[in-house]
Amino acid sequence: MSFVSHMGAALSEARAAGLRNEVPVGAVVVGPDGRVVALAGNRTRELNDPTAHAEMLALRMACAARGSERLVGHSLWVTLEPCPMCAAAIGFARIGRLYFGAEDPKSGGVRHGPRIYSHPQAHHGPEVYEGIGAAESAALLRDFFAARRGS
């Protein structure tokens, strides 16, 4: 099977989240066959739920569709480096590959901060590919927060 990027779909979800006044982050779960299983954007404000990050929502949908808490062989595409909570959930779900766009030096949990998959207590860590769609992902976030600050 040839490589197909799903970052475009994640970016679409991020843009939709921004239009809902949510932090513009989007995520897509892709099955082992290359088909999209779940798409989501942040909904923390809409749902009054601090765990309603794009990754968490996409994982929940994919697990429900599969009828299992494990997503072995699946890939997750996300526009921003996952936070520690999301990184841990990605590991618990046994995601095989994680692709993310923009780095998050302040709140990331994969390449920054606690580096969840490098921790000796991590039971599973996916293959990680970073920087795919990074410029557009970062621009969405930068523009969103600039508009909120009024600058």
C-alpha positions as CSV (number, residue, x, y, z in Angstrom):
1,M,0.0,0.0,0.0
2,S,1.4,3.4,-0.9
3,F,1.7,6.3,1.6
4,V,-1.3,8.7,1.8
5,S,-1.3,11.7,4.0
6,H,-4.4,12.4,6.0
7,M,-3.2,15.7,7.4
8,G,-5.5,17.6,5.0
9,A,-8.5,16.0,6.7
10,A,-7.0,16.8,10.2
11,L,-6.5,20.4,9.1
12,S,-10.1,20.6,7.9
13,E,-11.2,19.5,11.4
14,A,-8.9,22.0,13.0
15,R,-10.4,24.9,10.9
16,A,-13.9,23.8,11.8
17,A,-13.0,23.8,15.5
18,G,-11.6,27.3,15.1
19,L,-14.9,28.4,13.6
20,R,-16.6,27.0,16.7
21,N,-14.3,29.2,18.8
22,E,-12.4,26.1,19.9
23,V,-8.6,25.9,19.8
24,P,-8.1,24.8,16.2
25,V,-6.8,21.3,16.5
26,G,-8.0,18.4,14.4
27,A,-7.4,14.6,14.4
28,V,-8.1,11.7,12.1
29,V,-7.9,8.0,12.9
30,V,-7.1,5.8,9.9
31,G,-7.5,2.0,9.9
32,P,-4.9,-0.6,8.8
33,D,-6.7,-0.7,5.4
34,G,-6.1,3.1,4.9
35,R,-9.7,4.1,5.4
36,V,-10.6,7.0,7.7
37,V,-12.4,5.6,10.8
38,A,-12.9,8.8,12.8
39,L,-12.5,12.5,12.4
40,A,-12.7,15.1,15.2
41,G,-11.8,18.6,16.2
42,N,-11.5,20.1,19.7
43,R,-14.8,20.5,21.5
44,T,-13.7,21.3,25.1
45,R,-15.8,24.5,25.3
46,E,-18.8,23.2,23.5
47,L,-19.0,20.1,25.7
48,N,-17.7,21.7,28.9
49,D,-15.2,18.8,29.0
50,P,-11.5,19.4,29.5
51,T,-10.8,15.9,28.0
52,A,-12.7,16.7,24.7
53,H,-9.4,17.2,22.8
54,A,-9.5,16.3,19.1
55,E,-7.4,13.2,19.7
56,M,-9.5,11.9,22.6
57,L,-12.7,12.4,20.6
58,A,-11.3,10.7,17.5
59,L,-10.0,7.8,19.6
60,R,-13.4,7.4,21.3
61,M,-15.2,7.3,18.0
62,A,-12.7,4.8,16.4
63,C,-12.9,2.5,19.4
64,A,-16.7,2.6,19.4
65,A,-16.8,1.8,15.7
66,R,-14.3,-1.1,16.2
67,G,-16.0,-2.3,19.3
68,S,-12.7,-2.4,21.2
69,E,-10.5,-0.2,23.3
70,R,-7.5,-1.2,21.2
71,L,-6.7,0.2,17.8
72,V,-3.7,-2.0,16.8
73,G,-2.5,-1.2,13.3
74,H,-4.3,2.2,13.2
75,S,-2.7,5.6,12.6
76,L,-3.6,8.9,14.1
77,W,-3.1,12.2,12.3
78,V,-3.2,15.3,14.4
79,T,-2.4,18.9,13.7
80,L,-0.6,19.6,17.0
81,E,1.8,17.6,19.1
82,P,-0.5,15.7,21.6
83,C,-0.5,16.8,25.2
84,P,0.4,14.3,27.9
85,M,-3.2,13.2,28.4
86,C,-3.7,12.5,24.7
87,A,-0.3,10.9,24.3
88,A,-1.1,8.5,27.1
89,A,-4.5,7.7,25.6
90,I,-2.8,7.1,22.2
91,G,-0.5,4.6,23.9
92,F,-3.3,2.9,25.8
93,A,-5.2,2.5,22.5
94,R,-2.1,0.9,21.0
95,I,-2.1,3.2,18.0
96,G,0.6,2.1,15.6
97,R,1.7,5.4,14.0
98,L,1.3,9.0,15.2
99,Y,1.7,11.8,12.6
100,F,1.6,15.3,13.9
101,G,2.0,18.8,12.5
102,A,3.1,21.6,14.7
103,E,5.3,21.1,17.8
104,D,4.0,22.2,21.2
105,P,7.0,23.2,23.3
106,K,4.6,24.6,26.0
107,S,2.1,21.8,26.5
108,G,3.3,18.8,24.3
109,G,3.8,15.4,25.7
110,V,5.5,13.5,22.9
111,R,8.7,15.5,21.9
112,H,8.4,18.0,24.7
113,G,7.4,18.0,28.4
114,P,7.1,14.5,29.9
115,R,7.8,12.7,26.6
116,I,5.3,10.0,27.4
117,Y,6.6,7.3,25.1
118,S,10.1,7.6,26.5
119,H,9.0,7.0,30.1
120,P,9.9,3.6,31.5
121,Q,6.2,3.1,32.6
122,A,4.9,3.5,29.0
123,H,3.5,0.2,27.9
124,H,3.3,1.2,24.3
125,G,4.5,3.9,22.1
126,P,3.6,4.4,18.4
127,E,6.0,5.2,15.7
128,V,6.1,9.0,15.7
129,Y,6.4,11.2,12.5
130,E,6.4,14.9,13.2
131,G,6.3,18.1,11.1
132,I,3.7,17.0,8.5
133,G,1.7,20.1,7.7
134,A,3.5,21.9,10.5
135,A,3.5,25.4,8.8
136,E,-0.3,25.4,8.2
137,S,-1.0,23.8,11.6
138,A,1.1,26.4,13.4
139,A,-0.5,29.3,11.3
140,L,-4.0,28.2,12.3
141,L,-3.0,28.3,16.0
142,R,-1.1,31.5,15.7
143,D,-3.9,33.3,13.9
144,F,-6.5,32.0,16.4
145,F,-4.7,33.2,19.4
146,A,-3.7,36.5,17.8
147,A,-7.4,37.2,17.1
148,R,-8.3,36.4,20.7
149,R,-5.7,38.9,21.9
150,G,-7.0,41.4,19.5
151,S,-3.6,41.8,17.7
